[in-house]
């Protein structure tokens, strides 16, 4: 599966599950905000790692470490921004963020395994 196909699959998966989850409950904004940051960051890291693997496979590990540090800084700033400027129920946001974060990191690991094989 190519990088673009995999990225489209992740986008469709996340938006589809978001649509299914918020179908009958009133937490659509919280769940969407919990989904969108891990989705965008996950797709960006997959694309960057795929490009790095094509150019120079031995540098992928170094890039993964830099991406991980950048993700943690971004997520910290994202949480500060969300909890400072938005008024909403934090529990659906936290559960949504955690679920999508874990799911997208597992899918990223599986994709990386597939490009290294």
MOPAC internal coordinates of N, CA, C and O (Angstrom, degrees):
PM7 1SCF
backbone

  N    0.0000 0     0.00 0     0.00 0    0    0    0
  C    1.4497 1     0.00 0     0.00 0    1    0    0
  C    1.5236 1   108.09 1     0.00 0    2    1    0
  O    1.2310 1   120.79 1   -46.19 1    3    2    1
  N    1.3146 1   116.09 1   133.81 1    3    2    1
  C    1.4583 1   119.35 1  -178.95 1    5    3    2
  C    1.5275 1   110.74 1   -77.29 1    6    5    3
  O    1.2310 1   121.32 1   -13.14 1    7    6    5
  N    1.3164 1   115.09 1   166.86 1    7    6    5
  C    1.4625 1   121.16 1  -178.87 1    9    7    6
  C    1.5212 1   111.10 1   -62.70 1   10    9    7
  O    1.2310 1   120.35 1   137.20 1   11   10    9
  N    1.3112 1   116.93 1   -42.80 1   11   10    9
  C    1.4648 1   120.89 1  -179.17 1   13   11   10
  C    1.5269 1   110.45 1   -66.10 1   14   13   11
  O    1.2310 1   119.99 1   136.18 1   15   14   13
  N    1.3254 1   117.63 1   -43.82 1   15   14   13
  C    1.4622 1   120.76 1   177.64 1   17   15   14
  C    1.5237 1   110.86 1   -60.29 1   18   17   15
  O    1.2310 1   120.62 1   136.51 1   19   18   17
  N    1.3223 1   116.42 1   -43.49 1   19   18   17
  C    1.4557 1   120.31 1  -179.73 1   21   19   18
  C    1.5253 1   110.86 1   -65.58 1   22   21   19
  O    1.2310 1   119.98 1   139.94 1   23   22   21
  N    1.3262 1   117.64 1   -40.06 1   23   22   21
  C    1.4618 1   121.45 1   178.62 1   25   23   22
  C    1.5235 1   110.94 1   -64.32 1   26   25   23
  O    1.2310 1   120.36 1   138.09 1   27   26   25
  N    1.3193 1   116.91 1   -41.91 1   27   26   25
  C    1.4671 1   120.63 1   177.25 1   29   27   26
  C    1.5204 1   110.03 1   -64.26 1   30   29   27
  O    1.2310 1   120.20 1   138.10 1   31   30   29
  N    1.3268 1   117.22 1   -41.90 1   31   30   29
  C    1.4597 1   121.19 1   177.46 1   33   31   30
  C    1.5271 1   110.95 1   -58.65 1   34   33   31
  O    1.2310 1   120.23 1   135.04 1   35   34   33
  N    1.3403 1   117.17 1   -44.96 1   35   34   33
  C    1.4654 1   120.05 1   178.99 1   37   35   34
  C    1.5220 1   111.55 1   -62.70 1   38   37   35
  O    1.2310 1   120.42 1   137.30 1   39   38   37
  N    1.3244 1   116.80 1   -42.70 1   39   38   37
  C    1.4589 1   120.40 1   178.66 1   41   39   38
  C    1.5205 1   112.23 1   -61.89 1   42   41   39
  O    1.2310 1   120.52 1   133.83 1   43   42   41
  N    1.3209 1   116.61 1   -46.17 1   43   42   41
  C    1.4627 1   120.97 1   179.07 1   45   43   42
  C    1.5256 1   110.32 1   -64.86 1   46   45   43
  O    1.2310 1   120.31 1   137.90 1   47   46   45
  N    1.3231 1   117.01 1   -42.10 1   47   46   45
  C    1.4608 1   120.88 1   178.81 1   49   47   46
  C    1.5275 1   111.02 1   -59.97 1   50   49   47
  O    1.2310 1   120.33 1   131.13 1   51   50   49
  N    1.3313 1   116.97 1   -48.87 1   51   50   49
  C    1.4671 1   120.39 1  -177.05 1   53   51   50
  C    1.5228 1   111.73 1   -67.06 1   54   53   51
  O    1.2310 1   120.16 1   134.29 1   55   54   53
  N    1.3211 1   117.31 1   -45.71 1   55   54   53
  C    1.4658 1   119.33 1   179.26 1   57   55   54
  C    1.5253 1   111.11 1   -66.87 1   58   57   55
  O    1.2310 1   120.29 1   144.67 1   59   58   57
  N    1.3229 1   117.06 1   -35.33 1   59   58   57
  C    1.4618 1   120.52 1   177.16 1   61   59   58
  C    1.5132 1   112.66 1   -66.16 1   62   61   59
  O    1.2310 1   120.35 1   134.12 1   63   62   61
  N    1.3153 1   116.94 1   -45.88 1   63   62   61
  C    1.4668 1   118.95 1   178.52 1   65   63   62
  C    1.5211 1   111.08 1   -67.67 1   66   65   63
  O    1.2310 1   120.24 1   144.16 1   67   66   65
  N    1.3360 1   117.14 1   -35.84 1   67   66   65
  C    1.4697 1   119.69 1   175.56 1   69   67   66
  C    1.5252 1   110.05 1   -60.57 1   70   69   67
  O    1.2310 1   120.29 1   134.85 1   71   70   69
  N    1.3230 1   117.05 1   -45.15 1   71   70   69
  C    1.4612 1   120.99 1   178.81 1   73   71   70
  C    1.5129 1   112.81 1   -62.47 1   74   73   71
  O    1.2310 1   120.43 1   140.41 1   75   74   73
  N    1.3236 1   116.78 1   -39.59 1   75   74   73
  C    1.4627 1   120.01 1   178.36 1   77   75   74
  C    1.5246 1   111.73 1   -68.79 1   78   77   75
  O    1.2310 1   120.52 1   140.49 1   79   78   77
  N    1.3194 1   116.61 1   -39.51 1   79   78   77
  C    1.4638 1   120.53 1  -177.02 1   81   79   78
  C    1.5235 1   111.11 1   -69.02 1   82   81   79
  O    1.2310 1   119.77 1   136.32 1   83   82   81
  N    1.3150 1   118.04 1   -43.68 1   83   82   81
  C    1.4670 1   120.55 1  -174.02 1   85   83   82
  C    1.5163 1   112.61 1   -87.15 1   86   85   83
  O    1.2310 1   119.82 1  -174.01 1   87   86   85
  N    1.3157 1   117.96 1     5.99 1   87   86   85
  C    1.4535 1   120.65 1  -177.96 1   89   87   86
  C    1.5155 1   114.34 1   -53.84 1   90   89   87
  O    1.2310 1   119.64 1   140.35 1   91   90   89
  N    1.3033 1   118.29 1   -39.65 1   91   90   89
  C    1.4554 1   119.67 1  -175.64 1   93   91   90
  C    1.5099 1   115.04 1  -123.23 1   94   93   91
  O    1.2310 1   119.54 1  -175.08 1   95   94   93
  N    1.3140 1   118.49 1     4.92 1   95   94   93
  C    1.4611 1   119.65 1  -178.02 1   97   95   94
  C    1.5187 1   110.41 1  -119.11 1   98   97   95
  O    1.2310 1   120.88 1   -18.03 1   99   98   97
  N    1.3221 1   115.92 1   161.97 1   99   98   97
  C    1.4512 1   120.59 1  -174.78 1  101   99   98
  C    1.5075 1   115.45 1   -96.14 1  102  101   99
  O    1.2310 1   119.56 1  -151.56 1  103  102  101
  N    1.3093 1   118.45 1    28.44 1  103  102  101
  C    1.4651 1   121.37 1  -178.07 1  105  103  102
  C    1.5224 1   111.73 1  -113.05 1  106  105  103
  O    1.2310 1   119.93 1  -145.43 1  107  106  105
  N    1.3163 1   117.73 1    34.57 1  107  106  105
  C    1.4643 1   119.78 1  -174.20 1  109  107  106
  C    1.5262 1   112.24 1   -63.75 1  110  109  107
  O    1.2310 1   120.03 1   140.79 1  111  110  109
  N    1.3381 1   117.54 1   -39.21 1  111  110  109
  C    1.4702 1   119.86 1  -179.33 1  113  111  110
  C    1.5266 1   110.78 1   -66.21 1  114  113  111
  O    1.2310 1   120.20 1   135.89 1  115  114  113
  N    1.3297 1   117.22 1   -44.11 1  115  114  113
  C    1.4617 1   120.96 1  -178.61 1  117  115  114
  C    1.5226 1   111.40 1   -63.33 1  118  117  115
  O    1.2310 1   120.89 1   135.58 1  119  118  117
  N    1.3300 1   115.90 1   -44.42 1  119  118  117
  C    1.4650 1   119.83 1  -178.24 1  121  119  118
  C    1.5276 1   110.59 1   -69.59 1  122  121  119
  O    1.2310 1   120.17 1   141.56 1  123  122  121
  N    1.3346 1   117.27 1   -38.44 1  123  122  121
  C    1.4656 1   120.28 1   177.68 1  125  123  122
  C    1.5279 1   111.18 1   -63.51 1  126  125  123
  O    1.2310 1   120.31 1   134.99 1  127  126  125
  N    1.3396 1   117.01 1   -45.01 1  127  126  125
  C    1.4668 1   119.99 1   179.07 1  129  127  126
  C    1.5271 1   111.55 1   -65.08 1  130  129  127
  O    1.2310 1   120.22 1   149.38 1  131  130  129
  N    1.3300 1   117.18 1   -30.62 1  131  130  129
  C    1.4549 1   120.56 1   176.12 1  133  131  130
  C    1.5146 1   112.98 1   -74.53 1  134  133  131
  O    1.2310 1   120.37 1   158.68 1  135  134  133
  N    1.3346 1   116.89 1   -21.32 1  135  134  133
  C    1.4575 1   120.92 1  -178.53 1  137  135  134
  C    1.5235 1   112.67 1   -92.77 1  138  137  135
  O    1.2310 1   119.78 1   141.32 1  139  138  137
  N    1.3156 1   118.03 1   -38.68 1  139  138  137
  C    1.4634 1   120.99 1  -165.78 1  141  139  138
  C    1.5308 1   113.34 1   -67.92 1  142  141  139
  O    1.2310 1   119.63 1   139.65 1  143  142  141
  N    1.3206 1   118.32 1   -40.35 1  143  142  141
  C    1.4745 1   119.71 1  -178.96 1  145  143  142
  C    1.5294 1   112.13 1   -65.62 1  146  145  143
  O    1.2310 1   118.94 1   130.14 1  147  146  145
  N    1.3501 1   119.64 1   -49.86 1  147  146  145
  C    1.4697 1   117.77 1   177.35 1  149  147  146
  C    1.5280 1   112.88 1   -62.24 1  150  149  147
  O    1.2310 1   120.21 1   147.28 1  151  150  149
  N    1.3329 1   117.21 1   -32.72 1  151  150  149
  C    1.4645 1   119.92 1   179.51 1  153  151  150
  C    1.5230 1   111.14 1   -66.39 1  154  153  151
  O    1.2310 1   120.16 1   129.87 1  155  154  153
  N    1.3170 1   117.31 1   -50.13 1  155  154  153
  C    1.4692 1   120.66 1  -178.48 1  157  155  154
  C    1.5257 1   110.90 1   -63.95 1  158  157  155
  O    1.2310 1   120.37 1   134.01 1  159  158  157
  N    1.3191 1   116.90 1   -45.99 1  159  158  157
  C    1.4659 1   120.47 1  -179.86 1  161  159  158
  C    1.5257 1   110.59 1   -65.83 1  162  161  159
  O    1.2310 1   120.07 1   141.00 1  163  162  161
  N    1.3225 1   117.46 1   -39.00 1  163  162  161
  C    1.4610 1   120.63 1   178.64 1  165  163  162
  C    1.5175 1   112.40 1   -63.37 1  166  165  163
  O    1.2310 1   120.35 1   135.61 1  167  166  165
  N    1.3249 1   116.93 1   -44.39 1  167  166  165
  C    1.4661 1   120.46 1   179.05 1  169  167  166
  C    1.5237 1   110.73 1   -66.04 1  170  169  167
  O    1.2310 1   120.66 1   137.91 1  171  170  169
  N    1.3291 1   116.35 1   -42.09 1  171  170  169
  C    1.4719 1   118.92 1   178.52 1  173  171  170
  C    1.5241 1   111.28 1   -61.86 1  174  173  171
  O    1.2310 1   119.99 1   137.54 1  175  174  173
  N    1.3288 1   117.63 1   -42.46 1  175  174  173
  C    1.4648 1   119.28 1  -178.54 1  177  175  174
  C    1.5244 1   111.42 1   -69.10 1  178  177  175
  O    1.2310 1   119.85 1   143.72 1  179  178  177
  N    1.3246 1   117.88 1   -36.28 1  179  178  177
  C    1.4639 1   120.61 1   177.10 1  181  179  178
  C    1.5274 1   110.44 1   -63.06 1  182  181  179
  O    1.2310 1   120.46 1   135.88 1  183  182  181
  N    1.3161 1   116.72 1   -44.12 1  183  182  181
  C    1.4665 1   120.36 1   179.84 1  185  183  182
  C    1.5272 1   110.57 1   -64.93 1  186  185  183
  O    1.2310 1   120.26 1   134.11 1  187  186  185
  N    1.3309 1   117.11 1   -45.89 1  187  186  185
  C    1.4697 1   120.10 1  -179.96 1  189  187  186
  C    1.5255 1   111.86 1   -63.48 1  190  189  187
  O    1.2310 1   120.19 1   138.11 1  191  190  189
  N    1.3255 1   117.25 1   -41.89 1  191  190  189
  C    1.4649 1   119.94 1   179.72 1  193  191  190
  C    1.5250 1   111.61 1   -68.84 1  194  193  191
  O    1.2310 1   120.09 1   144.56 1  195  194  193
  N    1.3054 1   117.44 1   -35.44 1  195  194  193
  C    1.4595 1   120.46 1   177.55 1  197  195  194
  C    1.5287 1   110.95 1   -65.76 1  198  197  195
  O    1.2310 1   120.62 1   137.31 1  199  198  197
  N    1.3316 1   116.43 1   -42.69 1  199  198  197
  C    1.4674 1   120.36 1   177.01 1  201  199  198
  C    1.5248 1   110.28 1   -63.59 1  202  201  199
  O    1.2310 1   120.62 1   136.25 1  203  202  201
  N    1.3285 1   116.42 1   -43.75 1  203  202  201
  C    1.4671 1   120.31 1   179.75 1  205  203  202
  C    1.5252 1   110.94 1   -63.00 1  206  205  203
  O    1.2310 1   120.20 1   141.29 1  207  206  205
  N    1.3302 1   117.22 1   -38.71 1  207  206  205
  C    1.4634 1   120.56 1   179.82 1  209  207  206
  C    1.5222 1   111.01 1   -66.37 1  210  209  207
  O    1.2310 1   119.98 1   143.17 1  211  210  209
  N    1.3197 1   117.65 1   -36.83 1  211  210  209
  C    1.4630 1   120.48 1   179.00 1  213  211  210
  C    1.5248 1   111.54 1   -69.08 1  214  213  211
  O    1.2310 1   120.64 1   141.50 1  215  214  213
  N    1.3365 1   116.39 1   -38.50 1  215  214  213
  C    1.4644 1   120.06 1  -177.55 1  217  215  214
  C    1.5215 1   112.01 1   -78.46 1  218  217  215
  O    1.2310 1   120.67 1   132.46 1  219  218  217
  N    1.3276 1   116.33 1   -47.54 1  219  218  217
  C    1.4575 1   120.29 1  -173.56 1  221  219  218
  C    1.5311 1   109.80 1  -156.65 1  222  221  219
  O    1.2310 1   119.94 1   -88.60 1  223  222  221
  N    1.3368 1   117.72 1    91.40 1  223  222  221
  C    1.4649 1   120.89 1  -175.45 1  225  223  222
  C    1.5304 1   114.71 1   -58.61 1  226  225  223
  O    1.2310 1   119.94 1   152.80 1  227  226  225
  N    1.3204 1   117.73 1   -27.20 1  227  226  225
  C    1.4657 1   119.33 1  -178.03 1  229  227  226
  C    1.5308 1   112.59 1   -73.01 1  230  229  227
  O    1.2310 1   119.67 1   165.41 1  231  230  229
  N    1.3180 1   118.24 1   -14.59 1  231  230  229
  C    1.4655 1   121.21 1  -179.71 1  233  231  230
  C    1.5315 1   113.16 1   -94.98 1  234  233  231
  O    1.2310 1   120.08 1   178.95 1  235  234  233
  N    1.3147 1   117.45 1    -1.05 1  235  234  233
  C    1.4657 1   120.93 1  -176.25 1  237  235  234
  C    1.5220 1   111.18 1   -62.78 1  238  237  235
  O    1.2310 1   119.81 1   139.68 1  239  238  237
  N    1.3196 1   117.97 1   -40.32 1  239  238  237
  C    1.4668 1   120.87 1  -179.19 1  241  239  238
  C    1.5291 1   111.41 1   -61.31 1  242  241  239
  O    1.2310 1   120.41 1   135.92 1  243  242  241
  N    1.3180 1   116.83 1   -44.08 1  243  242  241
  C    1.4621 1   121.21 1   179.32 1  245  243  242
  C    1.5314 1   110.72 1   -63.37 1  246  245  243
  O    1.2310 1   120.85 1   139.29 1  247  246  245
  N    1.3206 1   115.97 1   -40.71 1  247  246  245
  C    1.4617 1   120.24 1   179.57 1  249  247  246
  C    1.5250 1   110.46 1   -68.06 1  250  249  247
  O    1.2310 1   119.97 1   142.68 1  251  250  249
  N    1.3335 1   117.66 1   -37.32 1  251  250  249
  C    1.4623 1   120.65 1   177.66 1  253  251  250
  C    1.5226 1   111.38 1   -61.14 1  254  253  251
  O    1.2310 1   120.24 1   139.87 1  255  254  253
  N    1.3159 1   117.15 1   -40.13 1  255  254  253
  C    1.4655 1   120.89 1   179.05 1  257  255  254
  C    1.5254 1   110.31 1   -65.35 1  258  257  255
  O    1.2310 1   120.37 1   136.49 1  259  258  257
  N    1.3288 1   116.90 1   -43.51 1  259  258  257
  C    1.4704 1   120.09 1   178.40 1  261  259  258
  C    1.5255 1   111.39 1   -65.03 1  262  261  259
  O    1.2310 1   120.62 1   138.86 1  263  262  261
  N    1.3264 1   116.42 1   -41.14 1  263  262  261
  C    1.4600 1   119.82 1   177.80 1  265  263  262
  C    1.5252 1   111.47 1   -63.43 1  266  265  263
  O    1.2310 1   120.43 1   139.60 1  267  266  265
  N    1.3213 1   116.79 1   -40.40 1  267  266  265
  C    1.4640 1   120.39 1   179.25 1  269  267  266
  C    1.5241 1   110.83 1   -62.04 1  270  269  267
  O    1.2310 1   120.39 1   135.07 1  271  270  269
  N    1.3194 1   116.87 1   -44.93 1  271  270  269
  C    1.4675 1   120.09 1   178.44 1  273  271  270
  C    1.5298 1   110.56 1   -63.42 1  274  273  271
  O    1.2310 1   120.34 1   137.99 1  275  274  273
  N    1.3145 1   116.96 1   -42.01 1  275  274  273
  C    1.4596 1   120.71 1   177.93 1  277  275  274
  C    1.5201 1   112.51 1   -63.85 1  278  277  275
  O    1.2310 1   120.77 1   141.12 1  279  278  277
  N    1.3356 1   116.14 1   -38.88 1  279  278  277
  C    1.4633 1   120.02 1   177.69 1  281  279  278
  C    1.5229 1   111.23 1   -62.51 1  282  281  279
  O    1.2310 1   120.57 1   136.02 1  283  282  281
  N    1.3115 1   116.52 1   -43.98 1  283  282  281
  C    1.4627 1   119.61 1  -177.91 1  285  283  282
  C    1.5295 1   111.25 1   -64.65 1  286  285  283
  O    1.2310 1   120.17 1   140.54 1  287  286  285
  N    1.3212 1   117.29 1   -39.46 1  287  286  285
  C    1.4704 1   120.46 1   177.03 1  289  287  286
  C    1.5276 1   109.46 1   -65.52 1  290  289  287
  O    1.2310 1   120.38 1   134.46 1  291  290  289
  N    1.3283 1   116.87 1   -45.54 1  291  290  289
  C    1.4611 1   120.31 1   179.94 1  293  291  290
  C    1.5253 1   111.28 1   -61.18 1  294  293  291
  O    1.2310 1   120.29 1   133.50 1  295  294  293
  N    1.3396 1   117.06 1   -46.50 1  295  294  293
  C    1.4643 1   119.66 1  -178.65 1  297  295  294
  C    1.5250 1   111.59 1   -64.05 1  298  297  295
  O    1.2310 1   119.86 1   143.14 1  299  298  297
  N    1.3177 1   117.87 1   -36.86 1  299  298  297
  C    1.4692 1   120.33 1   176.99 1  301  299  298
  C    1.5245 1   110.24 1   -63.04 1  302  301  299
  O    1.2310 1   120.32 1   133.37 1  303  302  301
  N    1.3244 1   116.99 1   -46.63 1  303  302  301
  C    1.4647 1   120.64 1   178.27 1  305  303  302
  C    1.5301 1   111.33 1   -64.93 1  306  305  303
  O    1.2310 1   120.35 1   142.59 1  307  306  305
  N    1.3135 1   116.93 1   -37.41 1  307  306  305
  C    1.4639 1   121.68 1   178.46 1  309  307  306
  C    1.5268 1   110.64 1   -62.72 1  310  309  307
  O    1.2310 1   120.43 1   133.63 1  311  310  309
  N    1.3291 1   116.78 1   -46.37 1  311  310  309
  C    1.4627 1   120.47 1   178.93 1  313  311  310
  C    1.5209 1   110.91 1   -62.60 1  314  313  311
  O    1.2310 1   120.16 1   136.07 1  315  314  313
  N    1.3155 1   117.31 1   -43.93 1  315  314  313
  C    1.4697 1   120.46 1   178.86 1  317  315  314
  C    1.5239 1   109.89 1   -60.70 1  318  317  315
  O    1.2310 1   120.18 1   134.16 1  319  318  317
  N    1.3140 1   117.26 1   -45.84 1  319  318  317
  C    1.4637 1   121.24 1  -179.75 1  321  319  318
  C    1.5268 1   111.22 1   -62.73 1  322  321  319
  O    1.2310 1   120.36 1   131.71 1  323  322  321
  N    1.3255 1   116.91 1   -48.29 1  323  322  321
  C    1.4636 1   121.22 1  -177.17 1  325  323  322
  C    1.5263 1   110.78 1   -61.93 1  326  325  323
  O    1.2310 1   119.98 1   132.50 1  327  326  325
  N    1.3215 1   117.65 1   -47.50 1  327  326  325
  C    1.4612 1   119.85 1  -176.33 1  329  327  326
  C    1.5205 1   112.75 1   -75.60 1  330  329  327
  O    1.2310 1   119.70 1   161.21 1  331  330  329
  N    1.3295 1   118.18 1   -18.79 1  331  330  329
  C    1.4614 1   120.76 1   179.01 1  333  331  330
  C    1.5250 1   111.73 1   -85.52 1  334  333  331
  O    1.2310 1   119.89 1   137.55 1  335  334  333
  N    1.3209 1   117.81 1   -42.45 1  335  334  333
  C    1.4570 1   120.77 1  -169.54 1  337  335  334
  C    1.5198 1   115.59 1  -106.59 1  338  337  335
  O    1.2310 1   118.94 1   173.57 1  339  338  337
  N    1.3111 1   119.63 1    -6.43 1  339  338  337
  C    1.4553 1   121.27 1   179.31 1  341  339  338
  C    1.5161 1   109.82 1  -116.68 1  342  341  339
  O    1.2310 1   121.06 1   -39.06 1  343  342  341
  N    1.3256 1   115.57 1   140.94 1  343  342  341
  C    1.4617 1   120.33 1   174.95 1  345  343  342
  C    1.5231 1   107.63 1  -108.36 1  346  345  343
  O    1.2310 1   120.95 1   -67.13 1  347  346  345
  N    1.2953 1   115.79 1   112.87 1  347  346  345
  C    1.4525 1   121.36 1   179.50 1  349  347  346
  C    1.5177 1   108.48 1  -162.95 1  350  349  347
  O    1.2310 1   121.51 1    -3.91 1  351  350  349
  N    1.3262 1   114.72 1   176.09 1  351  350  349
  C    1.4549 1   121.62 1   178.05 1  353  351  350
  C    1.5349 1   108.26 1   -76.97 1  354  353  351
  O    1.2310 1   119.49 1   -62.69 1  355  354  353
  N    1.3312 1   118.58 1   117.31 1  355  354  353
  C    1.4673 1   119.38 1  -174.10 1  357  355  354
  C    1.5287 1   114.70 1   -73.88 1  358  357  355
  O    1.2310 1   119.29 1   155.57 1  359  358  357
  N    1.3272 1   118.97 1   -24.43 1  359  358  357
  C    1.4631 1   119.82 1  -175.08 1  361  359  358
  C    1.5345 1   112.95 1   -63.52 1  362  361  359
  O    1.2310 1   118.23 1   132.69 1  363  362  361
  N    1.3429 1   120.97 1   -47.31 1  363  362  361
  C    1.4737 1   118.61 1   176.86 1  365  363  362
  C    1.5284 1   112.45 1   -61.69 1  366  365  363
  O    1.2310 1   120.16 1   144.74 1  367  366  365
  N    1.3306 1   117.30 1   -35.26 1  367  366  365
  C    1.4666 1   120.52 1   177.68 1  369  367  366
  C    1.5231 1   110.41 1   -62.93 1  370  369  367
  O    1.2310 1   120.42 1   132.15 1  371  370  369
  N    1.3234 1   116.81 1   -47.85 1  371  370  369
  C    1.4664 1   120.90 1  -177.77 1  373  371  370
  C    1.5238 1   110.71 1   -64.55 1  374  373  371
  O    1.2310 1   120.16 1   136.75 1  375  374  373
  N    1.3318 1   117.31 1   -43.25 1  375  374  373
  C    1.4660 1   120.12 1   179.05 1  377  375  374
  C    1.5300 1   111.23 1   -65.23 1  378  377  375
  O    1.2310 1   120.61 1   137.88 1  379  378  377
  N    1.3228 1   116.45 1   -42.12 1  379  378  377
  C    1.4592 1   120.53 1   178.40 1  381  379  378
  C    1.5227 1   111.02 1   -64.05 1  382  381  379
  O    1.2310 1   120.47 1   132.47 1  383  382  381
  N    1.3164 1   116.71 1   -47.53 1  383  382  381
  C    1.4577 1   120.89 1   179.80 1  385  383  382
  C    1.5280 1   110.39 1   -59.31 1  386  385  383
  O    1.2310 1   120.45 1   133.08 1  387  386  385
  N    1.3225 1   116.75 1   -46.92 1  387  386  385
  C    1.4696 1   120.38 1  -178.65 1  389  387  386
  C    1.5193 1   111.37 1   -62.00 1  390  389  387
  O    1.2310 1   120.34 1   134.12 1  391  390  389
  N    1.3209 1   116.96 1   -45.88 1  391  390  389
  C    1.4607 1   120.50 1  -179.01 1  393  391  390
  C    1.5164 1   112.90 1   -63.09 1  394  393  391
  O    1.2310 1   120.57 1   132.82 1  395  394  393
  N    1.3188 1   116.51 1   -47.18 1  395  394  393
  C    1.4673 1   119.71 1   179.85 1  397  395  394
  C    1.5286 1   111.40 1   -69.93 1  398  397  395
  O    1.2310 1   120.00 1   142.75 1  399  398  397
  N    1.3146 1   117.60 1   -37.25 1  399  398  397
  C    1.4648 1   121.52 1   178.59 1  401  399  398
  C    1.5279 1   110.28 1   -59.41 1  402  401  399
  O    1.2310 1   120.61 1   130.83 1  403  402  401
  N    1.3207 1   116.44 1   -49.17 1  403  402  401
  C    1.4686 1   120.82 1  -178.88 1  405  403  402
  C    1.5264 1   110.55 1   -66.06 1  406  405  403
  O    1.2310 1   120.41 1   133.09 1  407  406  405
  N    1.3276 1   116.82 1   -46.91 1  407  406  405
  C    1.4660 1   120.86 1  -178.61 1  409  407  406
  C    1.5272 1   111.88 1   -61.26 1  410  409  407
  O    1.2310 1   120.63 1   135.99 1  411  410  409
  N    1.3217 1   116.40 1   -44.01 1  411  410  409
  C    1.4665 1   119.45 1  -178.14 1  413  411  410
  C    1.5274 1   112.07 1   -71.55 1  414  413  411
  O    1.2310 1   119.81 1   148.11 1  415  414  413
  N    1.3285 1   117.96 1   -31.89 1  415  414  413
  C    1.4637 1   118.94 1   176.41 1  417  415  414
  C    1.5300 1   111.42 1   -70.71 1  418  417  415
  O    1.2310 1   120.36 1   143.41 1  419  418  417
  N    1.3214 1   116.92 1   -36.59 1  419  418  417
  C    1.4680 1   119.65 1   175.47 1  421  419  418
  C    1.5289 1   109.86 1   -64.54 1  422  421  419
  O    1.2310 1   120.34 1   135.96 1  423  422  421
  N    1.3306 1   116.96 1   -44.04 1  423  422  421
  C    1.4685 1   119.23 1   179.51 1  425  423  422
  C    1.5253 1   111.32 1   -65.90 1  426  425  423
  O    1.2310 1   120.16 1   144.40 1  427  426  425
  N    1.3311 1   117.30 1   -35.60 1  427  426  425
  C    1.4653 1   120.67 1   176.14 1  429  427  426
  C    1.5296 1   110.62 1   -63.80 1  430  429  427
  O    1.2310 1   120.26 1   138.22 1  431  430  429
  N    1.3180 1   117.10 1   -41.78 1  431  430  429
  C    1.4646 1   120.70 1   178.55 1  433  431  430
  C    1.5264 1   110.99 1   -64.29 1  434  433  431
  O    1.2310 1   120.13 1   138.46 1  435  434  433
  N    1.3235 1   117.36 1   -41.54 1  435  434  433
  C    1.4633 1   120.33 1   178.29 1  437  435  434
  C    1.5284 1   111.48 1   -65.86 1  438  437  435
  O    1.2310 1   120.26 1   141.91 1  439  438  437
  N    1.3226 1   117.11 1   -38.09 1  439  438  437
  C    1.4628 1   120.08 1   177.26 1  441  439  438
  C    1.5255 1   110.60 1   -65.55 1  442  441  439
  O    1.2310 1   120.33 1   136.87 1  443  442  441
  N    1.3271 1   116.97 1   -43.13 1  443  442  441
  C    1.4654 1   119.83 1   178.77 1  445  443  442
  C    1.5219 1   111.04 1   -62.69 1  446  445  443
  O    1.2310 1   120.51 1   141.16 1  447  446  445
  N    1.3243 1   116.63 1   -38.84 1  447  446  445
  C    1.4631 1   119.55 1   177.07 1  449  447  446
  C    1.5281 1   110.13 1   -61.99 1  450  449  447
  O    1.2310 1   120.72 1   141.92 1  451  450  449
  N    1.3353 1   116.23 1   -38.08 1  451  450  449
  C    1.4655 1   118.85 1  -178.73 1  453  451  450
  C    1.5295 1   112.26 1   -69.92 1  454  453  451
  O    1.2310 1   119.57 1   146.56 1  455  454  453
  N    1.3365 1   118.42 1   -33.44 1  455  454  453
  C    1.4694 1   117.54 1   179.94 1  457  455  454
  C    1.5233 1   111.80 1   -79.74 1  458  457  455
  O    1.2310 1   119.75 1   159.36 1  459  458  457
  N    1.3240 1   118.08 1   -20.64 1  459  458  457
  C    1.4598 1   119.82 1   177.54 1  461  459  458
  C    1.5195 1   112.12 1   -83.63 1  462  461  459
  O    1.2310 1   120.00 1   161.71 1  463  462  461
  N    1.3249 1   117.60 1   -18.29 1  463  462  461
  C    1.4746 1   120.40 1   179.20 1  465  463  462
  C    1.5020 1   111.36 1   -87.80 1  466  465  463
  O    1.2310 1   120.10 1   180.00 1  467  466  465

